[in-house]
Each structure stands twice: as structure tokens, then as C-alpha cells.
């Protein structure tokens, strides 16, 4: 990075690799006419793809605008590369927490510049949808019409598969651009319907005959569910998935959540004491 003595902006060198060709197989074909939707990855805020600040760049959550009048060859911002590439005004302050504005030299146009077609980040969303990620396949110690017991550990787990825990991957493509996304579940938060929840870092351990305390994920109810609607506690299990993607000279990571629901009946053990 260098700063020109005649400007308040500093030079940041950003080089974008070229876009690879269509891999020709292994990916799913998409209609190349896809409306572009621009979203700030850090906040999820939808923004306009083009405006007074320029074109939104999905790779860095900033707006890029080609300077109408390029600095002279002698300006240090070129770094000796004139006339290769171009100088852009880059604005990050409005979209990225802690971001700033300035001038940047780039060898190529940034992703999504000057068009409303699909971008690598948009294709990543297409790939994620094709994985059909779901909430947990909820399993508990008790099943069906059975009832648990107050004070007895209720084991919690999910059936492990590509859509319920991962790993999972998918590729989305348009002519000249292909993006692959990979997802892996990180944790499940179990909301047990009694005002408490359990956060489990793994898929849980399936119950086995004779087991008492789960080694990984469980919940102990302190009250019966008799006073609840339908006499059962509603259970909501939310999985957090970590997703990474790459393609078209760009890459990124994000988290998505998926939910599943169930219900559980909890009773109390009645002890009858008789005297002879």
C-alpha cells in the first residue's frame, strides 16, 4: 500500500483472477438469465446493485465505480502498471462495518461490475438450495405415544445424513461460471418447550439399551407436561450450518439455520406406599 502526496487516498492493490471456463459436467445447469440480487454478506441487508456509488461487489461488500478521468501516468496509485488495469473509487463505509472509502487499482473489473447477471455469490445461494439442507431428523429416548419421566434424562440426537448433518456439497453453473458450495452442521440448539434449551456441539448419541445419561446431548424435565397444550411440550431443534463456497475467482463463507419440530409427553412417577 502507498499513498499519493497529492491526494488523501491510499493505494491498495487488488488483483482479481480471471473467470474460469465452464467445467463441462459435474455441475447443475441453470438458466443463464438470472436476476441479480445484492445482499451485504455480513449483515444480510439487501442493497441496490447499482447506484451513485457504483456497482456492488459481492466479493467485498463494497461499491466500485470506474473513475471517469483516470489519474495521470505519473500518479503513484498506478504503481508502475500504467496503462494496465484501471483506477476505481471504492466505497465500503456505507455497507461494511468499519469500512472506508478510497481509490483502488485493479487489473480487471470486480465481480458483478456493470451488469445485472448472476454473480458467484448468487450462484453460491443456488448451490446451497440444491443441497436441500434441513433441520435435525429429531430422535429422542421416547418415541410415538410413549411418555418420559420427570427427572430422568431425555436423550436428544439427529439421524446423521447429508441433509441433516453433512458434509454436503453442490455445484451451480451458468455458461462460463461455476460455483461449488460445501456445508457442514456445527451445532443444534434444542428448545425444549419448558423455557429452557440445550446447545449440543454434535449430532448427539443414539440411545442404547441400559443407557442412563447421554454422553453428548440430553435434557431433564423438572415438571410434567400435563398442563401444556395437548398435554405435551413442543420441541424445536435448530441446526446451524457452516457453508463455504468458491468459484469465478471469488470465495466466501456464511452460516445458515434450519429447524425441525416435535413434541414430547412427560409424566411423573407415582409412588404408592401401603402399610400392613
Secondary structure, 3 states (H helix, E strand, C coil): CEECCCCCCEEEEECCCCCCCCCCCCCEECCCCCCCCEECCCCCCEECCEECCEEEECCCCEEEEECCCCCCCCCHHHCCCCCCCEEEEEECCCCCCCCCEEEEEECCCCCCCCCCCCCHHHHHHHHHHHHCCCCCCEEECCCCCCEEECCCCEEEEECCCCCCCEEEEEEEEECCEEEEEEEEEEEEEEECCCCCEEEECCCCCCCCCCCCCCCCCEECCCCCCCCCHHHCEEEEEEEEEEEEEEECCEEEEEEEEEEEEEEEEEECCCCCCCCC
